[in-house]
């Protein structure tokens, strides 16, 4: 620590000075270390209060709704909350127990109560997810049970519909008796549970999600690659042209960026459809006959073309901002040392653009994975992505648990890729400008 | 004295605003030509007659906000226009107020509303406002000789060449495929209820799978027809009618094999102004208003007495009657969409349809 010969120590001693233990103190006698920590804590607190509104905003509009949505993917208490007696019976009796009189009595009481409370539809909807065709079983039983069911319950309920005796129905009800379930995730990877509760694949004609996940990732990769191939030269041109020309070019890049997404998508339909501009042109030039017009839209090709166009600025802009900072003398030096132009590009220029490329590729890929409106309009049958299924479950079938499970898997996929990217390239290497 | 006067008038003003706020209906509709028919035929006359303000907003499918609002316990909608299937579903889930049919107005000759409405138009939570249908439409200029006459012709690409457009979904298409395969309209749901029937429907769809452009938004089919991209469409009648009527496109509608369905009012549970909502519903479902709405868009009134009251297409002197799905001649080989069936099998068949499409 400071000794008597140290000139700085002398000054400190005058202001607050060293005490007997040799600790530095401020003028009012507090340890310097504590005072410093205190003032920096105050500064930190002030900074925190400044960002607090933003934090709250993000929390309320982003974290909470997403968290709630994700919770829906594993929690659905549609059955357990509205059929309390039967739920209790399932808890008391292990799997494999045949439904006894107590079970039928509980079912009858719950049906009557749920019909009375108008929640029978929620119960039916929940069971219908795992066993299609059973929703009306519940709603019609509810209508009949509104006045109460008379014993013997088993016979009375079976008289309504024979399906009530189906072991599969009881197995599904047992699973639904727990508000937490992994079934939506199983369904999201084309799996289901059979009568014994074992996990099996769904019938082949119903398998779709795994395929769509693969297609979504594959198409997104293809789109990222095409935006790179098209965007790289443009970004290079932008970065190297004199200001006047490059500004003009920049406007051409940004103009579509500012145009409505729907307008751009619809324009592609006008251009690419069979009776569209491009096909008309090809026929007029005599390159193809009138009968052989190309199918370029309402399929995967259409999805790739339209999405590449829409996402192109997200690749060009980060690339451009990184390229502008690259010092041209490096390439000149390489050339003067005997490198061919290809080698100079490959060894000197390209590696320096990697941070921009990484940022652009990640942006384009993540946006593409979640794209929904463009594939819906131009994708036809073969250009559908997983987000279209999520939208369908959100707005058409109103099965939000299923939509949440699919969205969670998509999110997990993106996070894994992000992690892989971090491992391979390093997220610190990312540069947006 | 002057001060008291100011104070009193201020209080009166506050009270009047409070009253006016109390008497308001928040209506959630669909926008577009359909939303316009609501505004012109229901909202404007209602405001004029009762002085109750109607705040109209639009949604892609009003059932989604209704579900979200009621589940979140923050309801701002008083009356929503929803499809029949969604009404059944929301009602069963307890998200809608129960509906009291006694508020509906009788006809001029005293027939009660319940007798006047077509079957199924009044349920526990729902009252129908209009009937729309999925119909076969074709571009007349593409078929100069023989004209398509029914579902079977839609699937006959040899006789009637060209691409088709169909809605991307299982509903309507499976029924249409079965009718094309020779199943009578009254047997369709019986057949579709069996696994073999579903297979049959998909097999029929398979025959034209490569000739179909699937539409998602209702505006697409008339556009595709107009562009010459397709020669036939299976689409909502209102859209095709508008394109033919207002833009003079040579589109013809084949009513044989039409599949019709209803839309109507529901009141979300916990609606802020239930009394005003009732008044609005009673007013807008009166035969005169129903008939008036049909003059703006070719969706038929669900009240039988309203059919005779439908006048000319708005702004023209062409009668609207024969363009409505509920016109007697149009109902000859028509299929009423079976909601119970779809509520039960929607998810299952939709998933199979999506899987079929993706393969």
Interface residues (C-beta under 8 A of the other chain):
Chain A: X117 X118 X119 X120 X121 X122 X124 X125 X128 X129 X132 X133 X134 X135 X136 X139 X205 X206 X207 X208 X211 X212 X215 X270 X273 X274 X275 X276 X298 X376 X377 X380 X381 X382 X384 X389 X392 X394 X395 X396 X397 X398 X399
Chain B: X60 X61 X63 X64 X67 X86 X89 X91 X92 X93 X94 X163 X169 X209 X212 X213 X214 X216 X217 X227 X228 X229 X340 X343 X344 X345 X346 X347 X348 X350 X351 X352 X354 X355 X356 X357 X358 X359
